Amino acid sequence: MQAIGICRFSYPGDGGFQVEHDSLKARMDYLYAPARMDERFATFETMMLPPLRAQTDGDFTLAVVIGDSLPDQYRDRLEALLADMPQAVILPRAPGPHRKVMQDAINSVRRFDDAPCLQFRMDDDDAVACNYIEKLRQAARDVASMAARHRHIAIDFNQGYIVQPGPDGLLAAPTQAPYATAALALMIRHDLPLSVMNFAHMKVGRKMPTVTFTGEDMLLRGHNAYNDSRQKPGIKQPDFAPLDAAAKAHFKKVFNVDAGKVAAAVAALPSTAR
């Protein structure tokens, strides 16, 4: 059963943003601003990639979708970061309708064999537990009879933390919110060309059967000034607290995320990036 994760790494699509821009150039200027890109690389390298490199089941594909306009210095840096990760494939795409471009990107690496396809989405400051792919496949086997009767079902691992990286480390707030990326996956029928990106993640419960697994930390959801979902007024702020020694050890064991490395990466950013 193929498992595919997708990360939009500053892809300047048409749609896919809650806060719009006046033009494609304005969107690119925003996405490719040096301060923003420095921060995105810092979290991508210290939060998203470490648990994916440490998966107990390494049989998955990570599709990293970039704009074909991504400046060379960032493309080179991204390629260097992923050079030793065989699961990762960089997919340059021209600007286009967001959902269609993402669907086509996923389908370009999909096998379309006789088994359902497991698909999940991640932002570049998210993380999943080191056993996420293993647990996802186990859950898919558990719900196989249900999946056989439906075009797609959602498999939701809802427990973990919202985290805010900073020069002093990570601030964290426990969460059990339903249908939050990144540990939400769709199990899609083998012959159906739709993708996880065809659905608003918070609305999957209106579109398909869902199964929720809780009681085990499976996700870190990044919280920072550049989150698209945080740009509008009135967004509720999590009740953050610094990680103590036990929590730092827990994050390292469960997510392979080293709070000290996160802090060092953020501290090394130009002040304009913080």
Sequence and secondary structure as in RCSB ss.txt:
>XXXX:A:sequence
MQAIGICRFSYPGDGGFQVEHDSLKARMDYLYAPARMDERFATFETMMLPPLRAQTDGDFTLAVVIGDSLPDQYR
DRLEALLADMPQAVILPRAPGPHRKVMQDAINSVRRFDDAPCLQFRMDDDDAVACNYIEKLRQAARDVASMAARH
RHIAIDFNQGYIVQPGPDGLLAAPTQAPYATAALALMIRHDLPLSVMNFAHMKVGRKMPTVTFTGEDMLLRGHNA
YNDSRQKPGIKQPDFAPLDAAAKAHFKKVFNVDAGKVAAAVAALPSTAR
>XXXX:A:secstr
  EEEEEE S   BS  SS  SSHHHHHHHHT HHHHHHHHHHIIIIIHHHHHT SS   EEEEEEETT  HHHH
HHHHHHHTT TTEEEEEE S BHHHHHHHHHHHH    SS EEEEEE TT EE TTHHHHHHHHHHHTHHHHTTS
SEEEEEE  EEEEEEETTEEEEEEE  TT SSSEEEEE TT    GGGS GGGGGGTS EEEE SS  EEEE  T
T GGGSSTT      EE  HHHHHHHHHHH   HHHHHHHHHTS GGG 
